[in-house]
Amino acid sequence: MTPRHLTDDELSGLVLQVDEAPEADRHLRQCPACARRRDALSSMLDALTSAADLEMDACFPAQRLADQRALLLRRLTDDGLAGRVLAFPAPAPDRRVFRPRPAMRWIAAAAAAGMAIGLVVGRLNHHPSVANATTARVSLGQVLPDAGLTPARLVLSDDEFMGEIELAVDRPWHGLEPIHELTPP
């Protein structure tokens, strides 16, 4: 007789006939305690199987099974009818995560650098200075000397600028009043 008893896993493997272990069979012949445990496990599994069979018979009576079998046979023998496609749940589509490539990074960096350079150069070129304003006044005065028109000033003081903003806020339709007068009601 071996000094150790069989474990529950070894016993269940023997009862379910999963494992072929000649040493365990030899031990069962020599150890009455393990043989009793095996018999109890075997009888418990047999009781579970018979209870499941009784419950299955209660859920699916013989008449229902016969009707199902007749329906299946009728569907199999109907060769002329088109089959039905059953929709089964499909796995989610493969959505790959966007992984930027090194070339894409260089293109993005070049675009960002070009935009930054363009903004800086545009900002430097479009800031009218006082010298540019006087040059513009002189050139307009030379082009239209007798028209009686005064050229607009390009540089406004802060007070004049804020006054124009207040005028635009107070009368937002100020520029559209001549058009409004021309349109019929």
C-alpha positions as CSV (number, residue, x, y, z in Angstrom):
1,M,0.0,0.0,0.0
2,T,1.4,3.4,-1.0
3,P,1.7,5.9,1.8
4,R,-0.3,8.7,0.2
5,H,-3.9,8.6,-1.0
6,L,-5.2,9.7,-4.4
7,T,-6.1,13.3,-4.9
8,D,-9.6,14.4,-6.0
9,D,-8.2,15.3,-9.4
10,E,-6.7,11.8,-9.8
11,L,-10.0,10.2,-8.7
12,S,-12.1,12.2,-11.0
13,G,-9.8,11.4,-13.9
14,L,-10.2,7.7,-13.2
15,V,-14.0,7.9,-12.8
16,L,-14.4,9.9,-16.0
17,Q,-11.9,7.6,-17.7
18,V,-9.7,10.4,-18.8
19,D,-6.5,9.2,-17.3
20,E,-5.0,5.7,-17.6
21,A,-2.9,5.3,-14.5
22,P,-1.9,1.7,-13.7
23,E,-0.4,2.9,-10.4
24,A,-3.7,4.5,-9.4
25,D,-5.7,1.3,-10.3
26,R,-3.2,-0.7,-8.2
27,H,-3.6,1.8,-5.3
28,L,-7.4,1.5,-5.5
29,R,-7.2,-2.3,-5.2
30,Q,-5.1,-2.0,-2.1
31,C,-6.7,1.1,-0.4
32,P,-10.3,0.7,0.7
33,A,-10.6,4.5,1.7
34,C,-9.7,5.6,-1.9
35,A,-12.0,2.9,-3.4
36,R,-14.9,4.2,-1.2
37,R,-14.1,7.8,-2.4
38,R,-14.1,6.6,-6.0
39,D,-17.4,4.8,-5.6
40,A,-19.0,7.8,-3.9
41,L,-17.8,10.1,-6.7
42,S,-19.0,7.7,-9.3
43,S,-22.5,7.4,-7.8
44,M,-22.7,11.2,-7.4
45,L,-21.9,11.7,-11.1
46,D,-24.4,9.0,-12.1
47,A,-27.1,10.7,-10.0
48,L,-26.3,14.1,-11.7
49,T,-26.5,12.5,-15.1
50,S,-29.9,10.9,-14.4
51,A,-31.2,14.1,-12.9
52,A,-30.1,16.0,-16.0
53,D,-31.8,13.4,-18.2
54,L,-35.1,13.7,-16.3
55,E,-35.0,17.5,-16.5
56,M,-34.2,17.3,-20.3
57,D,-37.1,15.0,-20.8
58,A,-39.4,17.4,-18.9
59,C,-38.3,20.3,-21.0
60,F,-38.5,18.5,-24.3
61,P,-41.4,16.0,-24.4
62,A,-41.5,13.2,-27.0
63,Q,-44.2,15.0,-29.0
64,R,-42.1,18.2,-29.3
65,L,-39.0,16.2,-30.4
66,A,-41.1,14.4,-33.0
67,D,-42.5,17.6,-34.4
68,Q,-39.0,19.1,-34.5
69,R,-37.7,16.0,-36.4
70,A,-40.6,16.2,-38.9
71,L,-39.9,19.9,-39.5
72,L,-36.2,19.2,-40.1
73,L,-37.0,16.3,-42.5
74,R,-39.5,18.4,-44.4
75,R,-37.0,21.3,-44.8
76,L,-34.4,18.8,-46.0
77,T,-36.7,17.3,-48.6
78,D,-37.8,20.7,-50.0
79,D,-35.1,20.9,-52.6
80,G,-36.9,23.4,-54.8
81,L,-37.1,26.1,-52.1
82,A,-34.4,28.7,-51.7
83,G,-32.5,28.5,-48.4
84,R,-32.6,31.1,-45.8
85,V,-29.5,33.0,-44.6
86,L,-29.4,33.3,-40.9
87,A,-27.6,36.3,-39.5
88,F,-25.1,35.5,-36.9
89,P,-23.3,38.0,-34.8
90,A,-20.1,39.0,-36.5
91,P,-16.9,40.1,-34.8
92,A,-16.2,43.8,-34.7
93,P,-14.5,45.1,-37.8
94,D,-10.7,45.4,-37.6
95,R,-10.1,49.0,-36.8
96,R,-6.4,49.6,-37.0
97,V,-5.0,52.3,-34.9
98,F,-3.4,55.1,-37.0
99,R,0.4,54.9,-36.5
100,P,2.2,57.8,-38.1
101,R,5.2,56.8,-40.2
102,P,8.5,58.8,-40.1
103,A,7.8,60.3,-43.6
104,M,4.5,61.6,-42.4
105,R,6.1,63.2,-39.4
106,W,8.6,65.0,-41.6
107,I,5.8,66.3,-43.8
108,A,3.8,67.5,-40.8
109,A,6.9,69.2,-39.4
110,A,7.7,70.9,-42.7
111,A,4.1,72.1,-43.0
112,A,4.2,73.5,-39.4
113,A,7.5,75.2,-40.0
114,G,6.3,76.7,-43.3
115,M,3.2,78.0,-41.6
116,A,5.2,79.6,-38.7
117,I,7.6,81.2,-41.1
118,G,4.7,82.5,-43.2
119,L,3.0,84.0,-40.2
120,V,6.2,85.7,-39.0
121,V,7.0,87.1,-42.4
122,G,3.4,88.2,-43.0
123,R,3.3,89.9,-39.6
124,L,6.6,91.8,-40.4
125,N,5.5,92.9,-43.9
126,H,2.0,94.0,-43.1
127,H,2.7,96.3,-40.1
128,P,2.4,99.7,-41.6
129,S,5.1,102.0,-40.2
130,V,5.0,105.8,-40.1
131,A,7.3,106.0,-43.1
132,N,4.9,103.9,-45.1
133,A,2.0,106.1,-44.1
134,T,3.7,109.3,-45.2
135,T,4.8,107.7,-48.5
136,A,1.2,106.6,-49.2
137,R,-0.1,110.2,-48.5
138,V,2.4,111.7,-50.8
139,S,1.7,109.3,-53.6
140,L,-2.1,109.8,-53.3
141,G,-1.6,113.5,-53.3
142,Q,0.4,113.3,-56.4
143,V,-2.1,111.1,-58.2
144,L,-5.2,113.2,-57.3
145,P,-4.0,116.7,-56.8
146,D,-7.1,118.5,-58.2
147,A,-9.9,116.1,-57.2
148,G,-10.4,117.7,-53.9
149,L,-10.2,114.4,-52.1
150,T,-8.2,114.0,-49.0
151,P,-6.5,110.7,-48.6
152,A,-7.4,108.6,-45.6
153,R,-4.9,108.4,-42.8
154,L,-3.4,105.0,-42.4
155,V,-2.3,105.4,-38.8
156,L,-5.0,106.1,-36.2
157,S,-4.5,107.2,-32.7
158,D,-5.9,105.0,-29.9
159,D,-8.7,107.4,-29.3
160,E,-9.8,107.5,-32.9
161,F,-9.6,103.8,-33.2
162,M,-11.8,103.3,-30.0
163,G,-14.2,105.8,-31.4
164,E,-14.6,103.9,-34.6
165,I,-15.2,100.7,-32.6
166,E,-17.9,102.4,-30.5
167,L,-19.6,103.7,-33.7
168,A,-19.6,100.2,-35.2
169,V,-21.1,98.7,-32.1
170,D,-23.7,101.4,-31.6
171,R,-24.8,101.4,-35.3
172,P,-24.0,98.0,-36.8
173,W,-26.0,98.8,-40.0
174,H,-24.3,102.1,-40.6
175,G,-22.6,101.0,-43.8
176,L,-25.8,99.4,-45.1
177,E,-28.1,102.4,-44.7
178,P,-27.7,103.7,-48.3
179,I,-28.6,100.2,-49.6
180,H,-31.6,100.1,-47.3
181,E,-32.9,103.4,-48.6
182,L,-32.7,102.1,-52.2
183,T,-34.6,98.9,-51.6
184,P,-38.4,99.0,-51.7
185,P,-40.2,98.0,-48.4
